[in-house]
Amino acid sequence: MVRLVEAEEAFFVARRPRKDSPHTTAAYRRDVAGVRARLAEVLGRAGEELLLSEVTAEALRRAFGLFADTHARSSVSRAWSTWNQLLTFCVVEGWIPGNPMGAVARPRTPEHSPKPLRGEDTPERLLEAVASGGRRARDPWPERDLLVLALGLLCGLRSSEMLALTVGCVVGRPGEKRLHVRGKGSRDRSVPIEPAMERVVEAYLVSRRRRFPGDRVGGSSPLLVDRSGAAMGRGALQYLVTSCYRWAGLHDRVPAGASLHALRHTFATRLAEDGAHAAEIMRLLGHASLASSQHYIESTSRERRLAAAANRTYRKLGEVAFGGD
């Protein structure tokens, strides 16, 4: 009899040729382990002892019900997808006769909508406040903080992409430099940067050498480091950005649940507002398909605004509000 944990490991081995990013693999493993723990609770067995044959539709329904009590809808939906792939793999291997996930309800996730920073002048005010220095911190480092914000606002990088950058990822001749970015699904892309961004990177590296004179900063060195000189972690990066919002007095302009990702959404939304095509946005953001990029076009569509403005009732509104002026 095949144990569930053995099937899980075989599933992850089979996925290796797909070249999933470490972040994606970690998320899949969390989904598998989280629901397995609920299955163990439902069946009254240790998770490591569960047999694949015990993973029935009824057991899964109850397990996902418990999982949903402590997780957001999007997390439950992602876990459902992970387990659907896992059990489909088990069917192909001949370990179970069919995939029981069809009997487990999958929550409908809300349609994706961009969450840029609110306020037309918010990006500029944020950059000005951080560049001026003085952010309340035990060891202020405005050059680094400004670089982090610029990587989001002007390059559209995800947090994982920022943390994966090395000094050698900044390539090209002066005035024509670009960032080599390793994105989701191990998809590489090149993001052009303007001279102003080049100066921000150089100012940061100069300040870093001044702070840590004994450290050798080579091409393989992580680009972003913490105040001890070690590679910056996800939590520290998130805290840095949140602190910058507060210091600039702009925390009320950050959409709920967005925080660092709001910088990326602001980058994409401004591209769309300035007339960029979905294909250009897709390449700059590292999206796998045009569908994701199209959301930004739709949310800022000039054609939609013109159509709304053509409403004949606007004429009457102008008359009653402004006397026809």
C-alpha positions as CSV (number, residue, x, y, z in Angstrom):
1,M,0.0,0.0,0.0
2,V,1.3,3.5,-0.9
3,R,1.6,5.9,1.9
4,L,0.5,9.5,1.3
5,V,3.9,11.0,2.1
6,E,5.5,8.7,-0.4
7,A,3.1,9.8,-3.1
8,E,3.8,13.4,-2.3
9,E,7.6,13.0,-2.6
10,A,7.1,11.1,-5.9
11,F,4.9,14.0,-7.1
12,F,7.6,16.6,-6.3
13,V,10.3,14.5,-8.0
14,A,8.1,14.3,-11.1
15,R,7.7,18.1,-11.2
16,R,11.5,18.8,-11.2
17,P,11.7,19.0,-15.0
18,R,9.2,21.9,-14.9
19,K,11.9,24.0,-13.2
20,D,9.5,25.6,-10.6
21,S,11.0,28.4,-8.6
22,P,11.9,27.6,-5.0
23,H,9.1,30.0,-4.0
24,T,6.6,28.0,-6.0
25,T,7.8,24.6,-4.7
26,A,7.7,25.9,-1.1
27,A,4.1,27.1,-1.6
28,Y,3.1,23.7,-3.1
29,R,4.7,21.9,-0.1
30,R,2.8,24.1,2.4
31,D,-0.5,23.4,0.6
32,V,0.1,19.7,0.7
33,A,1.3,19.6,4.3
34,G,-1.5,21.9,5.5
35,V,-4.3,19.7,4.1
36,R,-2.5,16.5,5.1
37,A,-2.5,17.8,8.7
38,R,-6.3,18.3,8.5
39,L,-6.7,14.8,7.0
40,A,-4.8,13.3,9.9
41,E,-7.1,15.2,12.3
42,V,-10.2,13.9,10.5
43,L,-9.0,10.3,10.3
44,G,-7.4,10.3,13.8
45,R,-4.0,9.1,12.5
46,A,-0.5,10.6,12.3
47,G,-0.1,12.3,9.0
48,E,3.1,10.3,8.1
49,E,1.1,7.0,8.5
50,L,-1.8,7.9,6.3
51,L,-2.4,5.6,3.3
52,L,-3.2,7.0,-0.1
53,S,-6.3,4.7,-0.2
54,E,-7.6,6.6,2.9
55,V,-7.8,9.9,1.0
56,T,-11.4,9.6,0.1
57,A,-13.8,12.3,-1.2
58,E,-15.5,12.4,2.3
59,A,-12.2,12.7,4.1
60,L,-11.0,15.5,1.8
61,R,-14.3,17.4,2.1
62,R,-14.0,17.4,5.9
63,A,-10.2,18.2,5.7
64,F,-10.8,21.2,3.4
65,G,-13.6,22.4,5.6
66,L,-11.2,22.6,8.5
67,F,-8.5,24.1,6.3
68,A,-10.9,26.8,5.2
69,D,-11.6,27.8,8.8
70,T,-8.1,29.2,9.2
71,H,-7.1,30.3,5.6
72,A,-8.2,32.9,3.2
73,R,-10.3,32.0,0.2
74,S,-7.4,32.5,-2.2
75,S,-5.3,30.1,-0.1
76,V,-8.0,27.4,-0.1
77,S,-8.4,27.7,-3.8
78,R,-4.6,27.4,-4.4
79,A,-4.5,24.3,-2.0
80,W,-7.4,22.8,-4.0
81,S,-5.4,23.2,-7.2
82,T,-2.3,21.7,-5.6
83,W,-4.2,18.6,-4.3
84,N,-6.0,18.2,-7.6
85,Q,-2.6,18.0,-9.4
86,L,-1.2,15.7,-6.8
87,L,-4.1,13.2,-7.0
88,T,-4.2,13.4,-10.8
89,F,-0.6,12.3,-10.7
90,C,-1.5,9.4,-8.4
91,V,-4.2,8.3,-10.9
92,V,-1.7,8.4,-13.7
93,E,0.7,6.3,-11.6
94,G,-2.1,3.7,-11.1
95,W,-2.1,4.1,-7.3
96,I,-5.8,5.2,-7.1
97,P,-8.6,4.5,-9.5
98,G,-9.8,8.1,-9.7
99,N,-9.3,11.7,-8.5
100,P,-11.7,12.5,-5.6
101,M,-11.1,16.2,-5.8
102,G,-14.1,16.6,-8.1
103,A,-16.3,16.0,-5.1
104,V,-14.6,18.8,-3.0
105,A,-16.0,22.3,-3.5
106,R,-13.5,24.9,-4.7
107,P,-14.1,28.5,-3.5
108,R,-14.6,31.0,-6.3
109,T,-11.8,33.6,-6.0
110,P,-12.7,37.2,-6.8
111,E,-11.6,38.6,-10.1
112,H,-8.1,40.1,-10.0
113,S,-8.0,43.9,-9.9
114,P,-4.9,46.1,-9.7
115,K,-4.2,47.7,-6.3
116,P,-2.0,50.7,-7.1
117,L,-1.2,53.4,-4.5
118,R,-4.1,55.8,-4.2
119,G,-3.5,59.5,-5.2
120,E,-2.0,60.9,-8.3
121,D,1.0,62.3,-6.5
122,T,1.6,59.5,-4.1
123,P,4.7,57.9,-5.8
124,E,6.4,61.2,-6.1
125,R,5.7,62.1,-2.5
126,L,6.9,58.7,-1.3
127,L,10.2,59.0,-3.2
128,E,10.8,62.6,-2.0
129,A,10.2,61.7,1.6
130,V,12.5,58.7,1.6
131,A,15.3,60.4,-0.3
132,S,15.3,63.3,2.2
133,G,16.5,60.8,4.9
134,G,15.5,60.8,8.5
135,R,13.2,57.8,8.4
136,R,12.8,56.6,12.0
137,A,15.0,53.6,12.2
138,R,17.7,52.4,14.5
139,D,20.1,52.8,11.6
140,P,18.7,54.9,8.8
141,W,19.8,54.1,5.3
142,P,18.0,56.3,2.8
143,E,20.1,55.2,-0.2
144,R,19.0,51.6,0.2
145,D,15.3,52.6,1.0
146,L,15.1,54.7,-2.1
147,L,16.5,51.8,-4.2
148,V,13.9,49.4,-2.9
149,L,11.0,51.8,-3.7
150,A,12.4,52.5,-7.1
151,L,12.7,48.8,-7.9
152,G,9.0,48.5,-7.3
153,L,7.8,51.8,-8.7
154,L,10.0,52.0,-11.8
155,C,10.9,48.4,-12.5
156,G,7.7,46.6,-11.3
157,L,9.6,43.9,-9.4
158,R,8.0,41.5,-7.0
159,S,9.4,41.1,-3.5
160,S,10.9,37.7,-4.4
161,E,12.5,39.2,-7.5
162,M,14.1,42.0,-5.5
163,L,15.5,39.6,-3.0
164,A,17.0,37.4,-5.8
165,L,18.8,40.3,-7.4
166,T,22.6,40.3,-7.3
167,V,25.0,43.1,-8.0
168,G,25.7,41.5,-11.3
169,C,22.1,41.7,-12.4
170,V,22.7,45.3,-13.3
171,V,24.1,45.0,-16.8
172,G,24.8,47.1,-19.9
173,R,26.7,50.3,-20.8
174,P,26.1,53.6,-19.0
175,G,22.9,55.2,-20.2
176,E,21.7,51.8,-21.6
177,K,21.7,49.7,-18.5
178,R,19.0,47.1,-17.6
179,L,18.1,44.7,-14.9
180,H,18.3,41.0,-15.4
181,V,15.4,39.6,-13.4
182,R,14.6,36.0,-12.6
183,G,10.8,35.9,-12.2
184,K,8.0,33.5,-11.3
185,G,8.3,30.1,-13.0
186,S,12.0,30.8,-13.5
187,R,11.2,33.1,-16.4
188,D,14.0,35.5,-17.1
189,R,13.3,39.1,-18.3
190,S,15.2,42.2,-19.0
191,V,13.9,45.5,-17.6
192,P,15.5,48.7,-19.0
193,I,16.5,51.4,-16.5
194,E,17.0,55.1,-17.1
195,P,20.1,57.1,-16.0
196,A,18.2,58.3,-12.9
197,M,17.8,54.7,-11.7
198,E,21.5,54.0,-12.6
199,R,22.5,56.9,-10.2
200,V,20.3,55.5,-7.5
201,V,21.9,52.1,-7.8
202,E,25.4,53.6,-7.8
203,A,24.7,55.8,-4.8
204,Y,23.4,52.8,-2.9
205,L,26.5,50.8,-3.7
206,V,28.8,53.6,-2.6
207,S,27.0,53.9,0.7
208,R,27.2,50.2,1.1
209,R,30.9,50.1,0.7
210,R,31.2,53.0,3.1
211,R,29.1,51.1,5.7
212,F,30.9,47.8,5.3
213,P,34.5,48.6,4.1
214,G,35.7,45.1,4.8
215,D,33.1,43.3,2.6
216,R,34.0,42.4,-1.0
217,V,31.0,43.3,-3.1
218,G,31.2,41.2,-6.3
219,G,28.8,40.4,-9.1
220,S,27.4,37.4,-7.2
221,S,26.8,39.4,-4.0
222,P,23.1,40.0,-3.1
223,L,22.1,43.5,-4.2
224,L,19.9,44.2,-1.2
225,V,21.4,43.7,2.3
226,D,20.2,44.5,5.8
227,R,22.0,46.8,8.3
228,S,24.3,44.0,9.2
229,G,25.4,43.4,5.6
230,A,23.6,40.1,5.2
231,A,21.2,39.4,2.4
232,M,17.9,41.0,3.1
233,G,15.0,38.6,4.0
234,R,11.3,38.8,3.0
235,G,10.2,40.0,6.4
236,A,12.8,42.8,6.6
237,L,11.9,43.9,3.0
238,Q,8.2,44.1,3.9
239,Y,8.8,46.0,7.1
240,L,11.1,48.5,5.3
241,V,8.4,49.4,2.7
242,T,5.7,49.6,5.3
243,S,7.9,51.9,7.4
244,C,8.5,54.1,4.4
245,Y,4.8,54.5,3.9
246,R,4.3,55.6,7.5
247,W,7.3,57.9,7.5
248,A,6.0,59.7,4.4
249,G,2.5,60.0,5.9
250,L,1.0,57.9,3.1
251,H,0.0,54.7,4.8
252,D,-3.7,55.6,4.3
253,R,-3.1,55.5,0.5
254,V,-2.0,51.9,0.5
255,P,-4.8,49.4,-0.6
256,A,-5.5,46.8,2.1
257,G,-3.4,43.7,1.6
258,A,-1.1,45.2,-1.0
259,S,1.8,47.0,0.7
260,L,4.9,46.1,-1.3
261,H,2.9,44.7,-4.2
262,A,1.2,48.1,-4.5
263,L,4.5,49.5,-5.9
264,R,4.4,46.9,-8.7
265,H,0.7,47.6,-9.4
266,T,1.4,51.4,-9.5
267,F,4.2,50.7,-12.1
268,A,1.9,48.7,-14.3
269,T,-1.1,51.0,-13.9
270,R,1.0,54.1,-14.9
271,L,2.2,52.2,-18.0
272,A,-1.3,51.5,-19.0
273,E,-2.4,55.1,-18.4
274,D,0.4,56.3,-20.5
275,G,-0.7,54.1,-23.4
276,A,1.5,51.0,-23.1
277,H,0.1,47.9,-24.9
278,A,-0.8,44.7,-23.0
279,A,2.2,42.9,-24.7
280,E,4.6,45.5,-23.4
281,I,3.2,45.4,-19.9
282,M,3.4,41.6,-20.0
283,R,7.1,41.6,-20.9
284,L,8.0,44.2,-18.3
285,L,6.1,42.6,-15.5
286,G,7.1,39.0,-16.4
287,H,3.5,37.7,-16.7
288,A,3.0,34.3,-18.2
289,S,0.0,35.4,-20.4
290,L,-1.6,38.6,-21.7
291,A,-4.7,37.9,-19.6
292,S,-2.9,39.1,-16.4
293,S,-1.6,42.2,-18.1
294,Q,-4.9,43.1,-19.7
295,H,-6.4,43.8,-16.2
296,Y,-4.3,47.0,-16.1
297,I,-5.4,48.1,-19.5
298,E,-9.1,47.5,-18.6
299,S,-8.8,49.3,-15.3
300,T,-7.5,52.5,-16.9
301,S,-9.0,52.3,-20.4
302,R,-9.3,55.7,-22.1
303,E,-12.0,54.2,-24.4
304,R,-14.1,53.3,-21.3
305,R,-13.7,56.8,-19.9
306,L,-14.7,58.3,-23.3
307,A,-17.8,56.0,-23.4
308,A,-18.9,57.1,-20.0
309,A,-18.3,60.8,-20.8
310,A,-20.6,60.4,-23.8
311,N,-23.6,59.8,-21.5
312,R,-26.2,62.5,-22.5
313,T,-27.2,62.9,-18.8
314,Y,-23.8,64.6,-18.2
315,R,-25.1,67.6,-20.0
316,K,-28.1,68.0,-17.7
317,L,-25.7,67.5,-14.7
318,G,-23.6,70.4,-15.9
319,E,-26.7,72.5,-16.3
320,V,-28.1,71.9,-12.8
321,A,-24.7,72.1,-11.1
322,F,-23.1,75.0,-12.9
323,G,-25.9,76.8,-14.6
324,G,-24.9,75.6,-18.0
325,D,-21.5,77.3,-17.9
